[in-house]
Amino acid sequence: MIQVKNEQQVLQQGLQILLANMEPSEVAKFWAACHLGNGDYLKTKDVLFDQESVASLYGKVLDFQESNRKK
């Protein structure tokens, strides 16, 4: 069976590889050079979570976790 990793899992694996093979300062410079983490989170979250409440997002998180446990 082929298991496809989601984007977050791939990013976590990549970061672990970088940290295992590079100095932390080099990882930070690499991260900065790739412009990872750029943008205005406050504007992005307003667009992504418009019409959402804490309760509705919490329900979606629980659903997501439950669906991933079954895999």
C-alpha positions, -999 to +999 in steps of 0.1 A: +000+000+000+013+034-009+010+060+018+009+096+006+021+122+032+003+155+036+021+188+032+027+192+069+043+158+072+066+165+043+077+198+058+083+182+091+104+155+076+124+180+055+131+201+086+143+170+105+167+161+077+180+197+076+185+198+114+202+164+114+227+175+087+232+212+092+240+236+120+209+254+134+222+287+121+225+273+086+190+259+088+177+293+098+196+310+069+182+283+045+147+289+058+151+327+053+165+323+018+135+302+008+112+330+022+093+304+043+071+320+068+066+352+049+033+370+046+008+386+069-008+359+090-035+382+103-048+389+068-044+353+057-063+339+087-091+364+081-095+350+045-090+314+055-113+314+085-140+338+075-174+326+087-157+302+112-159+302+150-137+286+175-163+259+180-166+251+143-128+250+138-125+228+169-151+204+154-131+203+121-099+195+140-115+166+158-129+153+126-095+155+109-078+138+138-104+110+138-101+105+101-063+102+103-065+076+131-084+053+108-056+054+082 
